[in-house]
Amino acid sequence: MTQVNITNLTKRYPNQPAPVLDNFSLFVENGEMVALLGPSGSGKSTLLKLITGIERPDTGDVQFDGVSILNLPPSKRGAVFMFQKSYLFPFLSVEENIGFGLKVKRTPRDEICREVGRMLELIGLPGIEKRKPSQLSGGEQQRVALARALVTHPKLLLLDEPLSSLDTEVRLGLQEAIRNIQQELKIATIFVTHDLGEAMAMSNRMAILLNGRVAALDQPNVLFHRPPCVESARFVGVNLFLSGEAANGWLDSAVGRVKIRDAKKAGRGVFAIRPEHIRLFKEPKENALPGVVQGCLYRGEYMEYQLALGGQTTRARLPLSAGMFAHGEPVFVQLPAENLFEVAG
Amino acid sequence: MTQDPLSAFENNIAPPLKIRVLDFWGRLGGGLPRIPLYTLLAAPLGVFILYAFSQGWFFPAPFPETWTTSAFERVLSDSRTLTSLRDSLMIAAAVSLLSLVIGFPAARALGLRQFRGRQAAWLLLYLPTVVPPLAIGMGLNILFLQIGLAGSLHGIVLAHLVPTLPYVTFTLAGAFARYDEAYEFQAWVLGAGAWRTLFTVTLPMIAPSLAVAALFAFLISWSQYLLTLLIGSGRVITLPVLLFSAASGGNPVTIAVLALVFLAPPALVIVATARHLHGGEIREQY
């Protein structure tokens, strides 16, 4: 049980104009899983290197239960990680791989054997002790890598896109397994991913990392439905933004005049709507703006329409039951007032 | 039933006869030049074996009439042979170990890192392979005479490092160029310190390359004549030095026996490392 407090971490590499991490702060509660979501180059992997001690930050601090770990070597920090590649030692058996962390701590042989057996049960692969990593599938390798990380009873578990090289089916199974094991063992976990669905499914809280700092941090459902700023909204799939002057419950935007719920809002503002809340009609409706269908994609669970709305193009996701709209068809795009929310420009 | 061309192609698994015939002659043609080549390489060895195990083999007899191991017994019971064999083995083993120890950090830096002056470092490491060994040997001899290393085993080991280090460093640098440091990061976060990680992760990962590099160092040191002669000042007689003096002595039986003794250890070392000689130079990574 460990609380992890990362404060004002900054890291700048030589020959790079902007810092990779810029005053990054994050608090991870006992047994909590925080997903770190961000585009490549946003500093996710650097953060993990700083926490484990592979690299040193320029400024800032990392504390486990209120004690700084920055002056400890990586081997004494108790922060373990797991990557996209399993990095199982190819010359060791599964058993020796999982037992590696215990062996370096001089744990007695029979205890190692017992713990390895327990871990293999936990990851759902009992009886593969004697196999070599080359004899395992990708998913099995990742499970063994997880067992190897967990057997040392780490204070913090760092997962760096551990599932992104796996097939969908294996990935979904492992998402569940990792989540269950993490909750069973109550290990504070930071989970780095660029997959929004994965982040939402697995985490207690989700942080969106942009340009080396936390742009948004909240529970997945809150962040998904009410992202606080334009960049983070784009990252959770929002792509229609209306900016303009608000007064008396109306917003005058470049695209058109729409009703908003907040009657007190006055002055400039940016409002956004999730693509699945946009509705299309063939006839005029309340709060509907004229637009043109530019494209139409069948996505299985829903239809995705590309729309030209004023000068903007945007996407709407409609249930299959909502009727079909043809390419080039003029439509009325309804933006329900209760679904419009304000974001920071 | 109509057959589409694709399935016809798929069903016809065996290649057409014409191609098979061509393949046969092609292979035979490729193999033929090897026969004289192998004969050429093996012939001296056959002559050595004939001489070493024969007694009174005189012209015009095509083969020796009596076979014996007495020449072997004579040469191997000679204390000079045994001393030179021991010195050669000790020097070659020490040179192999030292060049791995010295070459490893350089190879790691050259293989894994990009830094200013990397090209210059490569060039400097290459130099011993292009500078004539006589020049190096003469210079080293003068230096070693001044600091008291001339004529000693230590001095010869140091001198042998000059030609072995480039090969060891290049071999290991090639391995590190395809090596992923994250294996070491894994070991660190699992609680292993720097030394433990070196011995339990890094070295096993590049073990095949270490074997090849050690083999190079051993062979180069083992067959080193000029540097040994210059630095040893005639006080340290290794097997090549002994072989050269025997060769100028002119007894074909002694020469043959010594040559076979000289061949044995490298042959054993090559057999021991043969499975690493081709294929991956580092272990497969998962």
Chai-1 contact restraints between the chains, C-beta under 6 A:
chainA,res_idxA,chainB,res_idxB,connection_type,confidence,min_distance_angstrom,max_distance_angstrom,comment,restraint_id
A,T52,B,V189,contact,1.0,0.0,6.0,A-B,restraint_1
A,I54,B,F185,contact,1.0,0.0,6.0,A-B,restraint_2
A,P74,B,W188,contact,1.0,0.0,6.0,A-B,restraint_3
A,P74,B,V189,contact,1.0,0.0,6.0,A-B,restraint_4
A,S75,B,W188,contact,1.0,0.0,6.0,A-B,restraint_5
A,S75,B,G191,contact,1.0,0.0,6.0,A-B,restraint_6
A,S75,B,A192,contact,1.0,0.0,6.0,A-B,restraint_7
A,S75,B,G193,contact,1.0,0.0,6.0,A-B,restraint_8
A,V80,B,V189,contact,1.0,0.0,6.0,A-B,restraint_9
A,F81,B,V189,contact,1.0,0.0,6.0,A-B,restraint_10
A,S86,B,Y286,contact,1.0,0.0,6.0,A-B,restraint_11
A,Y87,B,A182,contact,1.0,0.0,6.0,A-B,restraint_12
A,Y87,B,Y183,contact,1.0,0.0,6.0,A-B,restraint_13
A,Y87,B,Q186,contact,1.0,0.0,6.0,A-B,restraint_14
A,L88,B,Y286,contact,1.0,0.0,6.0,A-B,restraint_15
A,P90,B,R283,contact,1.0,0.0,6.0,A-B,restraint_16
A,P90,B,E284,contact,1.0,0.0,6.0,A-B,restraint_17
A,P90,B,Y286,contact,1.0,0.0,6.0,A-B,restraint_18
A,F91,B,P204,contact,1.0,0.0,6.0,A-B,restraint_19
A,F100,B,L190,contact,1.0,0.0,6.0,A-B,restraint_20
A,G101,B,L190,contact,1.0,0.0,6.0,A-B,restraint_21
A,G101,B,G191,contact,1.0,0.0,6.0,A-B,restraint_22
A,V104,B,G191,contact,1.0,0.0,6.0,A-B,restraint_23
A,V104,B,A192,contact,1.0,0.0,6.0,A-B,restraint_24
A,V104,B,R196,contact,1.0,0.0,6.0,A-B,restraint_25
A,K105,B,G191,contact,1.0,0.0,6.0,A-B,restraint_26
A,P133,B,Y286,contact,1.0,0.0,6.0,A-B,restraint_27
A,Q141,B,Y286,contact,1.0,0.0,6.0,A-B,restraint_28
A,T152,B,L190,contact,1.0,0.0,6.0,A-B,restraint_29
